[in-house]
């Protein structure tokens, strides 16, 4: 059985909190942090994938994230 790939956008916001950057999704209540904006976003993508895996959703999407506030793709 071949794996189906879904592409979709998630909205998230990145804020600096102390020495870390914190990325939060809008509507999914997932949060991740990192030492840089890119690390926070990468960690958020991993958190979304883990969310799908933990909930036994067989099709894990490939994420195309877009930060509306900071215009980061």
N, C-alpha and C positions, 0 to 999 in steps of 0.2 A: 504494500500500500504506500503510495507516495504521500509525502508531507505537503499539505497545502500551506502556502505562505500568504498571509494577509498583510496589507500595508494600510496603516491608518495613522492619523496624527493625534497626539495627545497634547493638551495644553498644560504647561507647567510654568512655574515662576522660580527664579533663582534669587536668593538674597544672601548677603554676607552677614554672618552672625559670628562676631569675634574673628578668630583666625580662619574659620571655615566658611565654605559656601554651602548653602542648603537649597536643594531643589525639591519642590513640592508639586505634585500633580493637582489638577483641578478636577474634582469629581470622583477620584479614585482613592483619595486619602492615603497616598503613598508618599514617603519622604526619604531622601537620601542626602548624604553630605560628601564633601570632598575638599581637598586642599586647593583646588582650582575649580573654575566654573565647569570646565570640560569633565573633570573627574566626578563632580557632583552629578552631571547629566548622564555620564556613563553608568554610574552607580544606580541612578534612577531607572535607566533602561533595564539593568539587571534585576532590579526590584520588581518591575512590571512583569518580566519573564517569569520570575519565581512565583509571583502571584498567580499567574495562569497555570503554572505547573502544580502548585499546591492545591488548586481548586479543581484538579483533574480535567482541565480543559485541554482537549487533545490537539487543537490547532493553536500554536503559539505564534503570535504575530511578530513580524519584523517591524520595529518601531521607527517611525519617522517623526521625531519630536520637533516641536516648534515653540519657542518661548515668545509669546506675544508681547510681553513687557520689554524684553531686552533685544528682540528681533534676532535671536540666535537660532540657526537651523542646524 
